[in-house]
Amino acid sequence: MTVMPRYDFYGPIHKGLRLGLSRLMLRLGSQDFTDSVSAAALLADLRAQLALSAAHLEHEETHLHKALDARLPGAARTLEDQHRGHQTRFAQLARLMAALEAAPVAEHPAHGHGLYLAFSAFVAEDFHHMHEEEAVTGPILHRLFADEELQAIEMTIIASLTPDENIAYMRLMLPAMTPAERAGLLSGMKAGAPAEAFAAVIELAAKPSLPARDFDRLAGELGIAA
């Protein structure tokens, strides 16, 4: 008997967030903080990633956790406690970035190392949190909600995004997914989203973020021009 896979609420976005955080971890660890131009670009990218991570927490709390607590009161309490810890980390990282920018250039390497360590701690905590959501909360969602209900919750999140936010998340998610996952996600978008929204994801997210070979394969599966 074939068991059909359930709707994966957490997987795609978490893959994207893990990719974005891992890339920044590598960059922070190898950055020459006496190079003011490249360091400024790195801090801008770090702020952008943390904004996406913070918005993701807000989306979960606003749309998913309320629905979860309505079905099973208190089920989201641990997750929201972990979110509060993330908010504390975001504030700490913002202070460290501001201190680095305000310091003399000779002190930038020391400040950069402190930022790297603090970011490493945040990434470790966030990876643990995302694992708990997928391994513990995911099965609870499958017990309490039909796939159509989970998809509807996700659609409310997507509808709340600005076009720029949607593209930013897609740029992380698409290269982090398997070819089959990418094709499945974008096939659904091609069928159900406005044509201009689908075209924007292809041109602004898929093409820039995927290696040429992967994009060519995706284009063939979607029946679009490479």
C-alpha positions in Angstrom: 0.0 0.0 0.0 1.4 3.4 -1.0 1.4 6.1 1.6 0.8 9.5 0.1 3.1 12.2 1.5 1.4 14.9 3.6 1.5 18.6 2.8 5.0 19.9 3.9 4.2 23.2 5.6 7.6 23.9 7.0 10.1 22.2 4.6 10.5 24.6 1.7 10.8 27.8 3.6 13.1 26.3 6.2 15.3 24.9 3.5 15.6 28.5 2.2 16.3 30.0 5.5 19.0 27.4 6.3 20.7 28.2 3.0 20.6 31.9 3.6 21.9 31.6 7.1 24.7 29.1 6.2 25.9 31.4 3.4 26.2 34.3 5.7 28.0 32.2 8.3 30.7 31.3 5.8 31.0 35.0 4.7 31.2 36.3 8.3 33.9 33.7 9.1 36.1 34.7 6.1 35.4 38.4 5.9 38.3 40.9 6.0 36.6 43.5 8.2 39.4 46.1 7.4 37.9 46.2 3.9 35.2 48.7 4.5 33.4 48.3 1.2 33.0 44.5 1.3 32.2 44.6 5.0 29.5 47.1 4.4 28.0 44.9 1.7 28.1 41.9 4.1 26.4 43.8 6.9 23.7 45.0 4.5 23.1 41.4 3.4 23.1 40.2 7.0 20.4 42.8 7.9 18.3 41.8 5.0 18.5 38.1 6.0 17.6 38.8 9.6 14.7 40.9 8.4 13.4 37.9 6.4 14.0 35.6 9.4 12.1 38.0 11.7 9.2 38.3 9.3 9.0 34.5 9.0 8.5 34.3 12.8 5.8 36.9 12.6 4.0 35.0 9.7 4.0 31.8 11.8 2.7 33.5 14.9 0.0 35.5 13.1 -1.3 32.8 10.8 -0.2 29.3 12.0 0.1 29.5 15.7 -3.3 31.0 16.2 -4.9 28.2 14.1 -2.9 25.6 16.0 -3.8 26.9 19.4 -7.5 27.0 18.4 -7.3 23.3 17.7 -5.0 22.3 20.6 -4.7 25.1 23.2 -1.1 25.7 24.3 0.4 23.7 21.4 2.4 26.7 20.2 3.7 27.9 23.5 7.1 26.4 23.3 7.6 27.6 19.7 6.6 31.2 20.7 9.0 31.0 23.7 11.7 30.1 21.2 10.6 33.0 19.0 11.1 35.4 21.9 14.7 34.1 22.2 15.2 34.8 18.6 13.9 38.4 19.0 16.5 38.8 21.8 19.2 37.6 19.4 18.0 40.0 16.6 18.4 42.9 19.0 21.9 41.7 20.1 23.0 41.3 16.5 21.7 44.8 15.6 23.7 46.3 18.5 26.9 44.4 17.4 26.6 45.6 13.8 26.1 49.2 14.9 29.1 49.0 17.3 31.2 47.6 14.5 30.2 50.4 12.1 30.9 53.1 14.8 34.3 51.7 15.8 37.7 52.8 14.3 38.7 50.6 11.4 41.6 49.1 13.4 39.0 47.6 15.8 36.7 46.2 13.1 38.3 42.7 13.1 37.6 42.3 16.8 34.1 43.5 16.4 33.6 41.3 13.4 34.7 38.2 15.3 32.3 39.0 18.1 29.5 39.4 15.5 30.5 36.1 14.0 30.3 34.3 17.3 26.9 35.9 18.2 25.5 35.0 14.7 26.8 31.4 15.1 24.9 31.1 18.3 21.7 32.4 16.7 22.1 30.0 13.7 22.5 27.1 16.1 19.4 28.1 18.0 17.4 28.7 14.9 18.4 25.4 13.3 17.3 23.6 16.5 14.1 25.5 16.4 13.3 24.7 12.8 14.1 21.0 13.5 11.6 21.0 16.3 9.0 22.5 14.1 9.5 19.9 11.4 10.0 16.9 13.6 7.6 17.6 16.5 5.1 20.2 15.4 4.8 19.0 11.8 3.2 15.6 12.8 0.8 17.5 15.2 -0.3 19.7 12.3 -0.9 16.6 10.2 -3.0 15.1 13.0 -5.1 18.3 13.5 -5.4 19.7 10.0 -6.2 18.4 6.5 -3.7 19.2 3.8 -6.1 21.6 2.2 -6.3 23.6 5.5 -2.5 23.8 5.8 -2.2 24.9 2.3 -4.9 27.6 2.9 -2.9 28.9 5.9 0.2 29.0 3.8 -1.7 30.9 1.1 -2.7 33.6 3.6 1.0 34.0 4.5 2.0 34.3 0.8 -0.9 36.8 0.2 0.5 39.0 3.0 3.9 39.3 1.4 5.0 42.3 -0.7 6.3 41.4 -4.2 9.8 42.1 -3.0 9.5 39.9 0.0 8.1 37.1 -2.1 11.1 37.3 -4.5 13.5 37.4 -1.6 12.2 34.2 -0.1 12.0 32.5 -3.5 15.7 33.3 -4.1 16.5 31.4 -1.0 14.0 28.6 -1.4 14.5 27.6 -5.0 18.2 26.8 -4.9 17.8 25.0 -1.6 15.1 22.6 -2.9 15.4 19.4 -4.9 14.6 19.6 -8.6 11.4 17.7 -8.0 10.4 20.1 -5.2 11.2 23.2 -7.4 9.2 21.8 -10.3 6.2 21.0 -8.0 6.2 24.4 -6.4 6.4 26.4 -9.6 4.0 24.1 -11.5 1.4 25.0 -8.9 2.3 28.6 -9.2 2.1 28.5 -13.0 -1.4 27.0 -12.8 -2.8 29.1 -10.0 -1.0 32.4 -9.7 -1.4 35.5 -12.0 0.8 35.2 -15.0 2.8 38.3 -14.2 3.6 37.0 -10.7 4.8 33.7 -12.1 6.9 35.5 -14.7 8.5 37.6 -12.0 9.5 34.6 -9.9 11.1 33.0 -13.0 13.0 36.1 -14.1 13.9 37.6 -10.7 14.3 34.5 -8.5 14.7 31.3 -10.4 17.1 32.5 -13.2 19.4 34.5 -10.9 19.6 31.9 -8.1 19.9 28.6 -10.0 22.9 27.2 -11.9 22.3 27.3 -15.7 21.9 23.5 -15.9 19.4 23.4 -13.0 17.4 26.3 -14.6 17.3 24.6 -18.0 16.0 21.4 -16.4 13.3 23.4 -14.5 12.3 25.3 -17.7 11.9 22.0 -19.5 9.7 20.6 -16.8 7.6 23.8 -16.7 7.3 24.1 -20.4 8.8 27.6 -20.5 11.7 29.1 -22.5 15.1 28.6 -20.9 
